[in-house]
Amino acid sequence: MIAELKKTTEQKMQKSLEALKHDLAKVRTGRAHTGLLDHVQVEYYGSLMPVNQVANITLLDARTIGVQPYEKGMGAKIEKAIRDSDLGLNPASQGDLLRVPMPMLTEERRRDLTKVVRHEGETAKVAIRNLRRDAIAHLKEALKKHEIPEDDERRAQDDVQKLTDRYVAEVDRLLAEKEKDLMAV
């Protein structure tokens, strides 16, 4: 029972970490990367689809993303979807190809983005700590029902705490990496 509790807690903490990585990937540095457009939705025959399912997305150079629609009529819709997204990008059409240049980041914008990154990190840490609290509550409940001995409960609590510390340290490492990346000119 204790092993299963620790395993599920670790899996949930891992999911929190993956969610943080996904959120940090959306925070744009000065460089272009194809994953930036992953959450942009475009209307395709009446339903919303991710851009990467209706177009080929490539890097033209370090600061430009190329978007090649699979169908001729989709160019204008994709351009509008990218322009209307919250990314602050301004695509330019060149025949069938859309060029999406990455604007330079100002010092002030970099600082704002670091605040966003720190907030994302704090949210992840809170999620991890909530998982620890839930796991410890389950352990105390099991102890109260006499399902596990007191020594095992104490040991399991220590293990859950070590797990929490490990994941919080990983969140801190990811944040430091992203902040360094953002502040690099």
Sine and cosine of phi, psi and omega as CSV:
sin_phi,cos_phi,sin_psi,cos_psi,sin_omega,cos_omega
0.00,0.00,-0.70,0.72,-0.01,-1.00
-0.91,0.40,-0.69,0.73,-0.01,-1.00
-0.88,0.48,-0.65,0.76,0.00,-1.00
-0.92,0.40,-0.65,0.76,0.03,-1.00
-0.88,0.47,-0.71,0.70,0.01,-1.00
-0.89,0.45,-0.64,0.77,-0.03,-1.00
-0.90,0.43,-0.74,0.68,-0.01,-1.00
-0.92,0.39,-0.60,0.80,0.04,-1.00
-0.89,0.45,-0.70,0.72,0.00,-1.00
-0.90,0.43,-0.64,0.77,0.03,-1.00
-0.89,0.46,-0.66,0.75,0.01,-1.00
-0.92,0.39,-0.63,0.78,0.04,-1.00
-0.90,0.43,-0.63,0.78,0.03,-1.00
-0.89,0.46,-0.63,0.78,0.03,-1.00
-0.91,0.42,-0.61,0.79,0.05,-1.00
-0.89,0.46,-0.65,0.76,0.02,-1.00
-0.91,0.42,-0.67,0.74,0.02,-1.00
-0.89,0.45,-0.65,0.76,0.02,-1.00
-0.89,0.46,-0.65,0.76,0.04,-1.00
-0.89,0.45,-0.71,0.71,0.02,-1.00
-0.85,0.52,-0.66,0.75,0.00,-1.00
-0.90,0.44,-0.69,0.72,0.01,-1.00
-0.91,0.40,-0.63,0.78,0.00,-1.00
-0.92,0.38,-0.52,0.85,0.01,-1.00
-0.91,0.42,-0.46,0.89,0.01,-1.00
-0.97,0.25,-0.42,0.91,0.00,-1.00
-0.96,0.28,0.87,-0.49,-0.20,-0.98
-1.00,0.09,0.76,-0.65,0.20,-0.98
-1.00,-0.09,-0.13,-0.99,-0.02,-1.00
-0.94,0.35,-0.33,0.94,-0.07,-1.00
-1.00,0.03,0.46,-0.89,0.04,-1.00
-1.00,0.05,0.58,-0.82,0.20,-0.98
-0.51,-0.86,0.56,-0.83,-0.14,-0.99
-0.90,0.44,-0.47,0.88,-0.01,-1.00
-0.91,0.41,-0.22,0.97,-0.02,-1.00
-0.88,0.48,-0.55,0.84,-0.07,-1.00
-1.00,-0.06,0.07,1.00,-0.10,-1.00
-0.84,0.54,-0.61,0.79,-0.07,-1.00
-1.00,-0.08,0.08,1.00,0.06,-1.00
-0.98,0.22,0.80,-0.59,-0.03,-1.00
-0.97,-0.24,0.66,-0.75,0.02,-1.00
-0.81,-0.59,0.57,-0.82,0.01,-1.00
-0.98,0.22,0.80,-0.60,-0.04,-1.00
-0.72,-0.69,0.96,-0.28,-0.03,-1.00
0.77,0.64,0.74,0.67,0.11,-0.99
1.00,0.04,-0.12,0.99,0.04,-1.00
-0.79,-0.61,0.40,-0.92,-0.01,-1.00
-1.00,0.07,0.75,-0.66,-0.02,-1.00
-0.76,-0.64,0.52,-0.86,0.13,-0.99
-0.91,0.42,0.57,-0.82,-0.02,-1.00
-0.82,0.57,-0.62,0.78,-0.07,-1.00
-0.93,0.37,-0.11,0.99,0.06,-1.00
-0.99,-0.15,-0.19,0.98,0.02,-1.00
-0.89,-0.46,0.00,1.00,-0.02,-1.00
-0.45,-0.89,0.39,-0.92,0.08,-1.00
-1.00,-0.02,0.82,-0.57,-0.05,-1.00
-0.94,-0.34,0.83,-0.56,-0.01,-1.00
-0.71,-0.71,0.25,-0.97,0.12,-0.99
-1.00,-0.10,0.85,-0.52,0.04,-1.00
-0.99,0.14,-0.64,0.77,0.15,-0.99
-0.40,-0.92,-0.14,-0.99,-0.10,-0.99
-0.89,0.46,-0.39,0.92,-0.07,-1.00
-0.87,-0.49,0.16,0.99,-0.06,-1.00
-0.70,-0.72,0.75,-0.67,0.08,-1.00
-0.98,-0.21,0.68,-0.73,0.07,-1.00
-0.96,-0.27,0.73,-0.69,0.02,-1.00
-0.85,-0.53,0.90,-0.44,-0.02,-1.00
-0.93,-0.37,0.97,-0.23,-0.01,-1.00
-0.89,0.46,0.55,-0.83,0.05,-1.00
-0.96,0.29,-0.49,0.87,0.02,-1.00
-0.88,-0.47,0.57,-0.82,-0.09,-1.00
-0.86,0.51,-0.68,0.73,-0.09,-1.00
-0.96,0.27,-0.10,1.00,-0.10,-0.99
-0.99,0.10,-0.27,0.96,-0.08,-1.00
-0.79,0.61,-0.77,0.64,-0.04,-1.00
-0.91,0.42,-0.63,0.77,0.00,-1.00
-0.92,0.40,-0.67,0.74,0.01,-1.00
-0.91,0.42,-0.68,0.73,0.02,-1.00
-0.86,0.52,-0.71,0.70,0.01,-1.00
-0.90,0.45,-0.67,0.74,-0.01,-1.00
-0.89,0.46,-0.67,0.74,0.01,-1.00
-0.92,0.39,-0.68,0.73,-0.02,-1.00
-0.90,0.43,-0.62,0.79,-0.05,-1.00
-0.99,0.16,-0.20,0.98,-0.01,-1.00
-0.93,0.36,0.18,-0.98,-0.04,-1.00
-0.99,0.11,0.23,0.97,-0.09,-1.00
-1.00,0.07,-0.27,0.96,0.00,-1.00
0.94,0.33,0.56,0.83,-0.01,-1.00
-0.97,-0.25,0.47,-0.88,-0.04,-1.00
-0.79,-0.62,1.00,-0.02,-0.04,-1.00
-0.95,0.32,0.51,-0.86,0.04,-1.00
-0.85,-0.53,0.72,-0.70,-0.04,-1.00
-1.00,0.03,0.73,-0.68,0.10,-1.00
-0.78,-0.63,1.00,0.08,-0.08,-1.00
0.92,0.39,-0.84,-0.54,0.03,-1.00
-0.99,0.15,-0.37,0.93,-0.10,-0.99
-1.00,-0.01,0.70,-0.72,0.13,-0.99
-0.98,-0.21,0.80,-0.60,0.08,-1.00
-0.98,-0.20,0.79,-0.61,-0.01,-1.00
-0.89,-0.46,1.00,-0.07,0.00,-1.00
-0.97,0.23,0.57,-0.82,0.04,-1.00
-1.00,-0.03,0.86,-0.50,0.02,-1.00
-0.94,0.35,0.47,-0.88,0.05,-1.00
-0.92,0.39,0.57,-0.82,0.03,-1.00
-1.00,-0.05,0.74,-0.68,0.08,-1.00
-0.99,0.14,0.28,-0.96,0.01,-1.00
-0.86,0.51,-0.67,0.74,-0.02,-1.00
-0.90,0.43,-0.67,0.74,0.01,-1.00
-0.91,0.42,-0.61,0.79,0.04,-1.00
-0.88,0.48,-0.69,0.72,0.01,-1.00
-0.90,0.44,-0.66,0.75,0.04,-1.00
-0.87,0.49,-0.69,0.73,-0.01,-1.00
-0.91,0.41,-0.56,0.83,0.05,-1.00
-0.91,0.41,-0.59,0.80,0.06,-1.00
-0.90,0.44,-0.66,0.75,0.03,-1.00
-0.88,0.48,-0.70,0.72,-0.02,-1.00
-0.89,0.45,-0.70,0.72,0.01,-1.00
-0.89,0.46,-0.64,0.77,0.02,-1.00
-0.89,0.45,-0.69,0.73,0.04,-1.00
-0.86,0.51,-0.67,0.74,0.00,-1.00
-0.90,0.44,-0.68,0.74,0.02,-1.00
-0.89,0.46,-0.65,0.76,0.02,-1.00
-0.87,0.49,-0.68,0.73,0.01,-1.00
-0.90,0.43,-0.67,0.75,0.01,-1.00
-0.89,0.45,-0.66,0.75,0.02,-1.00
-0.88,0.47,-0.67,0.74,0.01,-1.00
-0.88,0.48,-0.68,0.73,-0.01,-1.00
-0.91,0.42,-0.68,0.74,0.01,-1.00
-0.92,0.40,-0.57,0.82,0.06,-1.00
-0.91,0.42,-0.61,0.79,0.05,-1.00
-0.90,0.43,-0.64,0.77,0.05,-1.00
-0.88,0.47,-0.72,0.69,-0.01,-1.00
-0.86,0.51,-0.70,0.72,0.01,-1.00
-0.89,0.46,-0.69,0.72,-0.02,-1.00
-0.89,0.46,-0.69,0.72,0.00,-1.00
-0.92,0.40,-0.60,0.80,0.05,-1.00
-0.89,0.45,-0.65,0.76,0.05,-1.00
-0.89,0.46,-0.66,0.75,0.01,-1.00
-0.89,0.46,-0.70,0.71,0.00,-1.00
-0.91,0.42,-0.60,0.80,0.05,-1.00
-0.89,0.45,-0.69,0.72,0.01,-1.00
-0.90,0.43,-0.61,0.79,0.03,-1.00
-0.91,0.41,-0.66,0.75,-0.01,-1.00
-0.89,0.46,-0.58,0.81,0.01,-1.00
-1.00,0.09,0.06,1.00,-0.01,-1.00
0.87,0.50,0.56,0.83,0.04,-1.00
-1.00,0.08,-0.42,0.91,0.02,-1.00
-0.70,-0.71,0.48,-0.88,0.06,-1.00
-0.95,0.30,0.35,-0.93,-0.05,-1.00
-0.88,0.47,-0.64,0.77,0.00,-1.00
-0.88,0.48,-0.69,0.72,0.00,-1.00
-0.90,0.44,-0.63,0.77,0.00,-1.00
-0.90,0.45,-0.70,0.72,0.00,-1.00
-0.89,0.46,-0.71,0.70,0.02,-1.00
-0.88,0.48,-0.68,0.74,-0.01,-1.00
-0.91,0.42,-0.62,0.78,0.05,-1.00
-0.88,0.47,-0.67,0.74,0.04,-1.00
-0.88,0.47,-0.67,0.74,0.01,-1.00
-0.89,0.45,-0.67,0.74,0.02,-1.00
-0.90,0.44,-0.63,0.78,0.03,-1.00
-0.90,0.43,-0.68,0.73,0.03,-1.00
-0.88,0.47,-0.65,0.76,0.04,-1.00
-0.87,0.48,-0.72,0.69,0.02,-1.00
-0.87,0.50,-0.74,0.68,0.00,-1.00
-0.86,0.52,-0.65,0.76,-0.02,-1.00
-0.90,0.44,-0.70,0.72,-0.01,-1.00
-0.95,0.31,-0.59,0.81,0.06,-1.00
-0.90,0.43,-0.64,0.77,0.05,-1.00
-0.90,0.44,-0.62,0.78,0.04,-1.00
-0.91,0.42,-0.64,0.77,0.07,-1.00
-0.88,0.48,-0.72,0.70,0.02,-1.00
-0.87,0.50,-0.64,0.77,0.00,-1.00
-0.90,0.43,-0.71,0.71,0.02,-1.00
-0.88,0.47,-0.66,0.75,0.00,-1.00
-0.91,0.43,-0.70,0.72,0.00,-1.00
-0.88,0.48,-0.66,0.75,0.02,-1.00
-0.88,0.47,-0.72,0.69,-0.05,-1.00
-0.93,0.36,-0.64,0.76,0.03,-1.00
-0.89,0.45,-0.67,0.75,0.03,-1.00
-0.88,0.48,-0.67,0.74,0.01,-1.00
-0.89,0.45,-0.66,0.75,-0.01,-1.00
-0.93,0.38,-0.64,0.77,-0.09,-1.00
-0.99,0.13,-0.20,0.98,0.06,-1.00
-0.95,0.32,0.76,-0.65,-0.04,-1.00
-1.00,0.01,0.00,0.00,0.00,0.00
